[in-house]
Amino acid sequence: MSYPYQIRSLEQYKEAYRRSVEEPEAFWAEVAEHFHWRKKWDNVLDWNFKEPRVRWFEGAKLNITENCIDRHLEALGDKPAIIWEPNDPADRVRIVTYNRLHKRVCQVAQMLTNLGVKKGDRVCIYMGMVPELAYAVLGCARIGAIHSVIFGGFSAQSIADRLYDAQAEYIITCDGAYRGGKDIPLKSVIDDALIGNRIVKKVIVYTRTRTAVSMIKGRDVWWEDEMEHAEHEVEKEGKVTFPAVEMDAEDPLFILYTSGSTGKPKGVVHSTAGYMMWTNYTFVNVFQYQPGDVHFCTADIGWITGHSYILYGPLSAGGTSLMFEGIPTWPDAGRFWDIVDRHKVNILYTAPTAIRSLMGFGLEPLKGKDLSSLKVLGTVGEPINEEAWHWYYKNIGKERCPVVDTWWQTETGGCLISNLAGVTPEKPSWATLPMPGVQPLLVDENGNEVTGADENGIVKGNLCIRAPWPSTIRTTYGDHERCRQNYFAAYDNLYFTGDGALRDADGNYRITGRVDDVLNVSGHRLGTAEIENAINMHAGVVESAVVGYPHDVKGQGVYAFVIYEHHHSNDPNLTRQDILQTVTRMIGPIAKPDKIQFVSGLPKTRSGKIMRRILRKIAEGDLGSVGDTTTLLDPAVVEEIANGRIA
């Protein structure tokens, strides 16, 4: 498969970028010609950021699975679509060819249809990183059902909230999942999430760990039984077939929940055609993917990175995607390098958190591992620090593999700012240049564009985008006003990313972190309000405030300031453990605070607003720049908190 729209030189990038800004409709129409459409579009783009309204390829008809699977069958049918590396390195690796992927996805589509799932229905998927997760996602897309994948680390309460928000009637899960040395009881968590739920009609359970599970008559069914029935229905005269449901370009493809600055997670909605095009275009260009390359994205499909760069991007390009069930440090810290060696991985795309964690084990785990197949390295989820960048470049890439530092969000669907591997310049810890079609600008707090640079030629401001790209967020599920308020209301006619950024004299961008009340912990976005709500659920907690602080491995750690009943606890360490357990129960272990400091009060203005800026300075240990505290309701509380800071 060739990619005529692949950029192969800096000159081509500059020309593509110019055209994408000056003639966006003509530019993207040319790219779109290389996909399979049931019906071509009437109009390429219609948009208005005030409402907001974004529509790409209006009037077009397609099914994304025909672009990810069917169109590749003749040329690539026997080629690997997915290589599955199990949690235990002693277990059998599974190679899923495009032919097998087609059969399994058709079976899932038939299975879901048999169980009553229709176009537009919401299907919640809560599974481990097994190939069946990919089949489930694509099976939903084939019949036009809207999939909503939930990461396996979320708690029953978090799942219940998401099920209710999406009004999901169907769930696909596993009996359990393997993650490193742990067995995670997924079905048991789902059972807890469904207490009191009167909406869910069916729960489909795939057998992975052979954990004992409760199966409720009339509601719960086994994946294996239902797939066996479906297999007989999709195989006719020696051929496998399940006609893909025709979708409109703007029909929703999936909902993915992400934390915001309020306590309630937001259901980000991506539509079919624009998302498909953007994930394909960015995958092919950022990683400079070549047919036959093995692409290893280490993310979980429960996050947007897994959606875009394990499934939809690579498969729409006819690529080979490596899917990993385990974690980078189990059974030892050489696991990634074993996988690269065994499968001759060409592209490795991982998180700075993973890199920093593996740095801590030194170079011993690399001994005897052949990494010569690697051509491109990538990072995702958070800004990478220079030390980690150089370690990655030198010890993993052997100073010959370009490192692509990709910046994007759940809401953007795919990479927005990144160097293109070996094509555009790289700059350690800088995301560098925008993708064609992406028009970033930096604004001050009042929304005025910042153009003045400091003595080093650096411009600093809040990062916004001034025009839509094909996979722009369409809405937040069931609440379009929330979408407007969160992303389009802060600054007139701009998409506000929530991130601060720097721009150098060459137009390169460096992301400096969130400017709102959202933390980036190990590449996962967590709203401070969501964590505070969970802490406040613990009996004895009067009030709490959560901020981020620099963490050597996670990037950002979670620091919680907690007012406890009577201002103290008889056993502070036990109380901390109880609070951590409460957060785990309400959200999941990913949200547990790293530090909990008990305080008698919080720095508040006279109107009652908590001054998180002051708490952030204390958490960072930057006590000298706390600033003026005289306007606070109780200025003395700041000194007390500072004196009790946990180092």
C-alpha positions in Angstrom: 0.0 0.0 0.0 1.4 3.4 -0.9 0.7 6.8 0.7 0.7 9.5 -1.9 0.1 12.1 0.9 3.1 11.1 2.9 5.5 14.0 3.4 9.1 13.1 2.7 11.1 16.3 2.9 11.1 19.6 4.8 10.1 21.4 1.6 7.1 19.1 1.1 6.1 19.8 4.7 6.2 23.6 4.2 4.2 23.3 1.0 1.6 20.9 2.6 1.3 23.2 5.6 0.8 26.3 3.3 -1.9 24.6 1.3 -3.6 23.2 4.3 -4.0 26.7 5.7 -4.7 28.6 2.5 -6.8 26.0 0.7 -8.0 23.6 3.4 -11.0 22.2 1.5 -9.0 21.4 -1.6 -6.1 20.0 0.4 -8.2 17.6 2.5 -10.4 16.6 -0.5 -7.2 15.4 -2.2 -6.2 13.3 0.9 -9.7 11.9 1.2 -9.6 10.5 -2.4 -7.4 7.7 -1.1 -10.1 6.2 1.1 -13.1 4.0 0.4 -16.4 5.9 0.3 -19.8 4.5 -0.4 -20.8 8.1 -1.4 -18.6 11.1 -1.9 -19.1 14.3 0.1 -21.3 17.3 -0.8 -19.2 19.7 1.2 -15.7 19.4 2.6 -16.0 21.7 5.7 -18.5 23.7 7.6 -17.5 25.2 10.9 -18.2 27.8 13.6 -16.3 27.7 16.9 -18.9 29.9 18.6 -21.6 27.3 18.7 -19.4 25.2 18.3 -20.2 23.4 15.1 -17.6 21.4 13.1 -18.5 19.2 10.2 -16.2 17.5 7.7 -17.2 15.7 4.5 -20.9 16.4 4.9 -23.1 14.1 2.9 -20.4 11.4 2.5 -21.3 7.8 3.3 -18.8 5.2 4.5 -17.9 2.5 7.2 -14.6 2.9 8.9 -14.1 -0.9 9.2 -14.2 -1.2 5.4 -11.3 1.3 5.3 -9.4 -0.5 8.2 -10.0 -4.1 7.0 -11.9 -4.9 3.8 -10.0 -2.7 1.4 -6.7 -4.4 2.4 -7.9 -8.0 2.1 -6.9 -8.6 -1.5 -3.3 -7.4 -1.2 -2.7 -7.9 2.6 -5.1 -10.6 3.6 -2.3 -13.0 4.9 -0.2 -10.2 6.3 -0.2 -9.4 10.1 -2.7 -6.7 11.2 -2.1 -7.2 14.9 0.7 -9.0 16.7 -0.4 -9.8 20.2 2.2 -10.1 22.9 0.7 -11.7 26.1 1.4 -10.6 29.6 3.4 -13.7 30.4 6.3 -14.0 28.0 6.0 -17.8 28.1 2.5 -17.7 26.7 1.7 -18.0 23.0 2.0 -14.9 20.8 -0.9 -14.5 18.5 -0.6 -13.2 15.0 -3.9 -11.8 13.6 -3.8 -11.5 9.9 -6.1 -9.1 8.0 -8.2 -12.1 6.9 -8.5 -13.4 10.5 -9.3 -9.8 11.7 -12.0 -9.6 9.1 -13.6 -12.9 10.2 -13.5 -12.0 13.9 -14.9 -8.5 13.4 -17.7 -9.9 11.2 -18.5 -12.5 14.0 -18.6 -9.8 16.7 -20.9 -7.7 14.4 -23.2 -10.7 14.0 -23.0 -11.5 17.7 -24.0 -7.9 18.7 -26.8 -7.9 16.2 -28.1 -11.2 17.5 -28.2 -9.7 21.0 -30.2 -6.7 19.8 -27.5 -4.0 19.4 -28.4 -1.5 16.7 -26.8 1.5 15.0 -26.5 4.4 17.5 -26.6 2.1 20.6 -23.8 2.7 23.1 -21.7 -0.3 24.0 -19.4 -0.1 27.0 -16.2 -2.1 26.6 -14.2 -3.0 29.8 -11.6 -5.5 28.9 -7.9 -6.4 29.3 -5.5 -5.8 26.4 -6.4 -8.9 24.4 -7.1 -9.1 20.6 -10.8 -9.6 21.5 -10.8 -6.0 22.7 -9.8 -4.9 19.1 -12.5 -7.2 17.7 -15.1 -5.7 20.0 -14.2 -2.1 19.1 -14.2 -2.8 15.4 -17.3 -5.0 15.6 -19.2 -2.1 17.1 -18.0 0.3 14.4 -19.1 -2.2 11.7 -22.7 -2.1 12.8 -22.7 1.6 13.7 -22.9 1.1 17.4 -21.0 3.8 19.5 -18.3 2.2 21.5 -17.1 3.6 24.8 -14.0 1.8 26.1 -13.2 2.2 29.8 -9.7 1.6 31.0 -9.3 -1.5 33.2 -8.0 0.5 36.1 -11.2 2.4 36.8 -13.3 1.5 39.8 -17.0 0.3 39.8 -18.2 3.8 40.8 -16.3 5.4 37.8 -17.8 2.8 35.5 -21.3 3.3 36.9 -21.0 7.0 36.3 -19.9 6.5 32.7 -22.6 3.9 32.0 -25.2 6.3 33.2 -23.9 9.2 31.2 -23.7 7.3 28.0 -27.0 5.4 28.7 -25.2 2.3 27.6 -27.4 -0.8 27.3 -24.6 -3.3 26.5 -21.3 -4.2 28.1 -18.4 -6.4 26.8 -16.0 -7.4 29.5 -13.6 -10.3 30.5 -13.8 -12.6 33.5 -10.4 -11.0 34.5 -7.3 -9.5 33.1 -3.5 -10.0 33.6 -1.4 -6.9 34.3 2.1 -7.7 35.3 2.0 -9.9 38.4 -1.6 -9.0 39.1 -5.0 -10.5 38.2 -7.7 -7.9 37.8 -11.3 -9.2 38.4 -13.0 -7.2 35.7 -16.4 -9.0 35.7 -16.6 -8.6 39.5 -16.0 -4.8 39.1 -18.7 -4.7 36.4 -21.1 -6.5 38.7 -20.5 -3.9 41.4 -21.0 -1.1 38.8 -24.4 -2.5 37.8 -25.9 -2.5 41.3 -29.1 -0.5 40.8 -28.6 -0.2 37.1 -31.8 -0.6 35.1 -30.5 0.3 31.7 -28.0 -2.4 30.8 -29.6 -5.3 28.9 -26.7 -7.6 28.2 -23.2 -8.3 29.6 -20.9 -10.3 27.3 -18.0 -12.0 29.1 -14.8 -13.2 27.4 -12.8 -15.9 29.2 -9.2 -14.8 29.8 -8.1 -15.6 33.4 -10.6 -18.4 34.2 -11.5 -16.4 37.3 -14.7 -17.6 39.0 -17.5 -15.1 38.1 -21.2 -14.6 38.8 -23.3 -15.0 35.7 -26.8 -13.5 36.0 -29.5 -15.4 34.1 -31.0 -13.4 31.2 -28.4 -10.7 31.4 -24.9 -12.3 31.2 -23.7 -14.4 28.3 -20.4 -16.0 27.4 -18.4 -14.5 24.5 -17.3 -17.9 23.3 -20.9 -19.3 23.1 -22.2 -16.2 21.3 -19.3 -16.1 18.9 -19.8 -19.8 18.0 -23.4 -19.1 17.0 -22.3 -16.0 15.0 -19.5 -18.0 13.2 -22.1 -20.2 11.5 -24.1 -17.2 10.4 -21.2 -15.2 8.8 -19.7 -18.1 7.0 -21.6 -18.8 3.8 -20.3 -20.9 0.9 -16.8 -20.8 2.2 -16.8 -17.0 2.5 -17.0 -14.8 5.6 -19.4 -11.8 5.3 -21.2 -9.3 7.4 -22.2 -6.2 5.4 -20.9 -3.1 7.1 -23.6 -0.6 8.1 -23.5 2.6 6.0 -22.6 5.6 8.2 -22.8 9.3 7.6 -19.4 11.1 7.8 -20.6 12.9 10.9 -22.1 10.0 12.7 -20.5 9.4 16.1 -17.9 6.7 16.1 -17.1 6.5 19.8 -17.3 8.2 23.2 -14.2 8.4 25.4 -14.4 9.8 28.9 -11.8 12.2 30.1 -11.3 14.2 33.3 -12.1 17.9 33.3 -11.8 20.7 35.8 -15.1 19.8 37.3 -15.8 16.5 39.2 -17.8 14.9 36.4 -15.9 13.1 33.6 -16.7 14.4 30.1 -17.8 12.0 27.2 -15.7 13.2 24.3 -17.4 12.3 21.0 -15.5 11.7 17.7 -17.2 11.3 14.4 -16.4 8.8 11.7 -14.9 10.3 8.6 -12.8 13.1 10.1 -11.3 10.9 12.8 -10.5 8.2 10.3 -8.7 10.6 8.0 -6.7 12.3 10.8 -5.5 9.2 12.5 -4.4 7.8 9.2 -2.7 11.0 8.0 -0.9 11.6 11.3 0.2 8.0 11.6 1.7 7.8 8.2 3.4 11.2 8.4 4.6 11.5 12.0 6.1 8.0 12.2 7.0 7.9 8.5 5.3 4.5 8.3 6.4 2.2 5.5 4.5 -0.9 4.4 5.6 -3.9 6.4 6.9 -1.9 9.4 6.0 -3.3 12.9 4.5 -0.4 14.9 4.6 -0.9 18.7 2.4 1.6 20.6 2.7 0.7 24.3 -0.6 2.4 25.3 -3.8 0.8 26.6 -6.8 0.9 24.2 -8.7 2.3 27.2 -7.0 5.7 26.4 -7.2 7.7 23.2 -3.6 6.8 22.2 -4.6 3.2 21.9 -7.7 4.0 19.9 -5.8 6.1 17.4 -2.3 4.5 17.2 -2.9 0.8 18.0 -6.2 0.4 16.1 -7.6 3.0 13.7 -4.4 4.8 12.5 -2.3 1.7 11.7 -5.2 -0.5 10.4 -6.5 2.2 8.1 -3.0 2.4 6.7 -2.7 -1.4 6.2 -0.1 -1.5 8.9 1.1 -4.1 11.4 0.3 -3.0 15.0 1.8 -4.7 18.0 -0.5 -5.0 21.0 0.9 -5.7 24.5 -1.0 -7.1 27.4 1.5 -6.5 30.2 3.7 -3.7 31.7 7.2 -2.6 30.9 8.8 -3.8 34.2 7.3 -7.4 34.4 8.7 -10.0 34.8 11.7 -7.6 34.6 12.7 -4.2 33.3 13.9 -5.7 30.0 10.4 -6.6 28.7 10.1 -3.8 26.1 13.5 -4.6 24.8 12.6 -8.3 24.6 9.6 -7.4 22.5 11.5 -5.2 20.2 14.1 -7.9 19.7 11.6 -10.8 19.2 9.3 -9.0 16.8 11.8 -6.8 15.0 9.9 -3.7 16.0 10.5 -0.7 13.7 8.6 2.0 15.6 8.4 2.3 19.3 5.8 4.8 20.7 5.6 5.1 24.5 5.2 7.5 27.4 7.9 9.6 29.1 6.7 8.0 32.4 7.7 4.6 31.1 11.1 5.9 29.8 11.9 7.6 33.2 10.9 4.4 35.0 13.1 2.2 32.8 16.0 4.7 33.1 16.0 3.9 36.9 17.0 0.3 36.1 20.2 1.5 34.3 21.5 -0.2 31.2 21.7 -3.8 32.5 18.2 -4.8 31.1 19.4 -3.8 27.6 22.3 -6.3 27.5 22.0 -8.9 24.9 18.9 -7.2 23.3 19.1 -6.5 19.6 17.4 -3.2 19.0 18.8 -2.7 15.5 15.4 -3.0 13.8 14.2 0.3 15.4 13.9 3.1 12.9 11.7 5.6 14.8 11.1 6.4 18.5 8.1 8.3 19.8 6.7 9.8 23.0 3.2 10.6 24.0 1.0 11.7 26.9 3.0 14.5 28.5 6.1 16.7 27.7 9.3 14.7 27.8 12.2 16.2 29.9 15.6 16.6 28.2 17.3 14.0 30.3 14.8 11.3 29.4 14.9 12.4 25.7 18.7 12.0 25.5 18.6 8.6 27.3 16.0 7.3 24.9 17.8 8.7 21.9 21.2 7.4 22.9 20.5 4.0 24.6 17.4 2.8 22.7 17.8 4.5 19.4 21.6 4.3 19.4 21.7 7.9 18.1 20.3 6.9 14.7 16.6 6.9 15.3 14.6 10.2 15.2 12.5 10.9 18.3 9.0 12.2 17.6 7.6 14.1 20.6 3.9 14.2 19.9 1.5 16.6 21.5 -2.3 16.0 21.4 -5.3 15.2 23.5 -8.3 13.0 23.8 -10.3 15.9 22.4 -8.0 16.3 19.3 -8.2 12.6 18.2 -4.6 12.5 17.0 -1.3 14.3 16.9 -1.5 18.1 16.5 2.1 19.2 17.1 5.0 16.9 16.4 8.1 16.6 14.3 7.9 14.2 11.4 10.5 11.4 11.8 13.6 12.2 9.9 11.8 14.9 7.9 11.3 18.0 10.0 13.9 19.0 12.7 13.7 17.6 16.2 14.5 19.5 19.3 14.8 17.7 22.7 11.7 18.3 24.9 10.0 20.4 22.2 6.9 19.1 20.3 8.2 21.4 17.4 6.0 22.2 14.4 2.2 21.9 13.9 0.8 19.2 11.6 -0.7 20.5 8.3 -4.1 21.8 9.0 -3.3 22.8 12.6 -3.1 26.6 13.2 -1.8 27.2 16.8 -1.4 30.5 18.4 -0.5 31.8 21.9 -2.8 34.1 23.8 -2.7 36.0 27.1 -5.4 35.6 29.8 -7.6 38.1 27.9 -7.4 36.2 24.7 -5.1 38.7 22.9 -2.5 37.0 20.7 1.0 37.2 22.3 3.7 38.1 19.8 6.4 39.8 22.0 9.4 37.5 22.6 11.9 37.6 25.5 15.6 38.1 25.1 16.0 34.5 23.9 13.3 34.9 21.2 10.8 32.9 23.2 7.0 33.7 23.2 4.9 32.4 26.1 1.2 32.0 26.4 -1.9 29.8 26.5 -2.1 27.4 23.6 -5.1 27.8 21.3 -6.0 26.6 17.8 -7.7 29.0 15.4 -9.4 26.6 12.9 -10.6 23.0 12.9 -8.7 19.9 11.8 -10.6 16.8 10.7 -10.7 15.1 14.1 -11.7 18.1 16.2 -14.0 17.1 19.1 -17.6 17.3 17.9 -19.4 17.5 21.3 -19.5 16.1 24.8 -22.1 13.3 24.9 -25.5 14.5 25.9 -24.3 18.0 26.8 -23.2 20.2 24.0 -23.1 23.3 26.2 -20.4 21.6 28.3 -18.3 21.1 25.2 -18.7 24.8 24.4 -17.9 25.9 27.9 -14.8 23.7 28.2 -13.1 24.2 24.9 -14.6 27.2 23.0 -15.9 29.7 25.5 -12.6 30.9 27.1 -11.4 32.8 24.0 -13.5 34.1 21.2 -13.5 31.9 18.0 -10.6 29.7 19.4 -10.3 26.1 20.6 -8.5 26.4 24.0 -6.3 23.4 24.8 -6.0 24.1 28.5 -2.2 24.0 28.1 0.5 26.7 28.3 3.2 26.7 25.7 6.4 28.4 24.5 7.3 29.2 20.9 10.8 29.8 19.7 12.0 31.9 16.8 11.8 29.0 14.4 8.1 28.4 15.2 8.7 25.3 17.4 6.3 24.7 20.3 7.1 23.4 23.7 4.2 22.4 26.0 4.7 23.7 29.5 1.7 21.9 31.2 -1.9 22.5 32.2 -3.1 26.0 33.1 -6.4 24.8 34.4 -7.3 22.4 37.3 -6.3 19.3 35.5 -3.2 17.2 36.4 -1.2 15.1 33.9 -0.1 12.0 36.0 1.9 9.4 34.0 0.2 10.7 30.9 -3.3 10.3 32.3 -5.4 13.4 32.8 -7.0 13.7 36.2 -9.3 16.5 37.3 -8.4 18.0 40.7 -12.1 18.3 41.5 -12.7 14.6 40.7 -10.0 13.6 43.2 -11.2 16.1 45.8 -14.7 14.8 45.5 -13.4 11.2 46.1 -11.3 12.3 49.2 -14.3 14.2 50.6 -16.3 11.0 50.5 -14.1 9.6 53.3 -15.8 9.8 56.7 -13.9 12.3 58.8 -12.7 14.5 55.9 -14.1 18.0 56.1 -12.5 19.5 53.0 -9.6 18.9 50.7 -7.6 20.6 48.0 -5.5 18.8 45.4 -2.6 20.2 43.3 0.2 18.8 41.2 3.9 18.9 41.9 7.0 17.7 39.9 7.5 14.0 40.1 10.7 12.3 38.9 8.9 9.4 37.2 5.2 10.4 36.8 5.9 13.9 35.5 3.3 15.2 37.9 2.5 13.8 41.3 -0.8 14.4 43.3 -0.4 16.3 46.5 -3.6 16.5 48.7 -4.1 19.0 51.6 -6.8 17.5 53.8 -8.8 19.1 56.7 -9.8 16.2 59.0 -12.4 16.2 61.7 -11.1 17.9 64.8 -8.0 18.9 62.7 -6.2 15.7 63.5 -6.3 11.9 63.3 -5.3 9.6 66.1 -3.3 7.5 63.5 -2.4 9.7 60.6 -0.7 6.9 58.6 -3.7 4.6 58.9 -6.0 7.5 58.0 -3.9 8.2 54.9 -4.3 4.6 53.9 -8.1 4.8 54.4 -8.3 7.9 52.2 -6.2 6.2 49.5 -8.6 3.2 49.6 -11.5 5.6 49.3 -10.0 7.3 46.2 -9.3 3.8 44.7 -12.9 2.8 45.3 -14.4 6.0 43.9 -12.1 6.5 40.8 -9.3 3.8 40.7 -5.7 3.4 41.7 -4.4 5.8 39.0 -5.9 8.7 41.0 -4.3 8.0 44.4 -2.5 11.0 45.9 1.2 10.6 46.3 1.3 12.8 49.4 -1.5 13.6 51.9 -0.9 16.5 54.3 -3.4 17.1 57.2 -4.0 20.8 57.7 -6.3 22.8 60.0 -7.4 25.1 57.2 -6.9 26.0 53.5 -5.8 29.4 52.1 -9.0 31.0 50.9 -10.1 34.4 49.7 -12.7 36.2 51.6 -15.2 35.0 49.0 -14.3 31.4 49.9 -12.2 30.5 46.8 -9.3 28.1 47.6 -6.0 29.7 46.4 -4.5 26.6 44.7 -1.7 28.8 43.3 -0.3 29.1 46.9 -0.8 25.4 47.6 1.0 24.5 44.3 4.0 26.6 45.4 4.1 24.9 48.8 3.8 21.4 47.2 6.7 22.3 44.8 8.8 23.5 47.8 9.0 27.0 46.3 8.2 28.7 49.5 9.9 31.9 48.6 7.4 32.8 45.9 4.1 32.2 47.6 3.3 35.8 47.1 1.1 38.2 48.9 -1.2 36.5 51.4 -2.7 39.6 53.1 -5.9 39.3 51.1 -6.6 35.9 52.4 -9.3 35.2 55.0 -6.7 33.7 57.3 -3.1 34.5 56.2 -1.6 32.6 59.1 -2.8 29.3 57.7 -0.2 29.5 54.9 2.8 29.5 57.3 1.3 26.5 59.1 0.8 24.6 55.9 4.3 25.5 54.7 5.9 24.3 58.0 4.0 21.0 57.7 5.0 20.3 54.1 5.8 16.7 53.2 9.2 16.7 51.4 
